[in-house]
Amino acid sequence: MNADANSSAAIARLAVLRQREVEQRQGELARQLAEAERQRRSQERLDALWRTSTTSGTLAALPAAARR
């Protein structure tokens, strides 16, 4: 192989390695986004539960019960 062929092969290997790295990072980003979405939905459910329980008076009575 001459120098040009070696350079081309090295560049091609580097491109393959970079593409693998990009795919790995995209996979990690997708996992992080999915986890963030899962946490957001959980927080929404907790917020809804909190609003429901405070408006029904369930939690509003707790401080009075704690003073007894």
N, C-alpha and C positions, 0 to 999 in steps of 0.2 A: 504494500500500500504506500502511496505517496502521501505527502503532508496534507494535501487537500482532501484526500479520501479519509485520512485519520481525523482531520478537523470535522469533516461532515459526519463521520460516525460518532464522534464525541458529542457534537451538537445534537444529533438525533437521540443519543442516550440521555443527554441532559433534558431534552424536550419530553421524553417519556417519563423521566423521574419527576419533572415539574408537574406534568399532567397528573401523575399519581398523587402528588402532594396536594394539588388543587382539589382532586376528588375526595381525598381524606378530609381536607378542611371543609369542603362543602357538606360532607356527611356529618362532621362534628357540628357545624352551624345548624344543620337541619335538626339534629338531636337537641341542641340548645333551644332552638325556636319552639320545638314541640314541648319541651319541658316548661318553657316560659308560658306557653299557651295553657298547659295543664294547670300551672300555678295560678294563672289569671282566672280560669274557670273555677278553681277551688275557692279563690278569694271572693269571687262573685257569689258563690253559694253560701259562704260564711257570712258575707254582708247581708244577703237576703235573709238568712236565718236570724241574724242579729236584729234586722229591722222587724221581722215578724214577731220575734220574742219580746222585743221592747214595746211594740205597739199593742201586744196582747196583754201586757201587764205582768208577764211572768218574771222578767228580770227586774222590773220596776219595784217589785215587792221584796226583792232580796236585801236591799240595805235595811229595810225596816225589820226584817227577820233577823238580820245579823246583830241588831242592837238589843235584842231580847236577851 
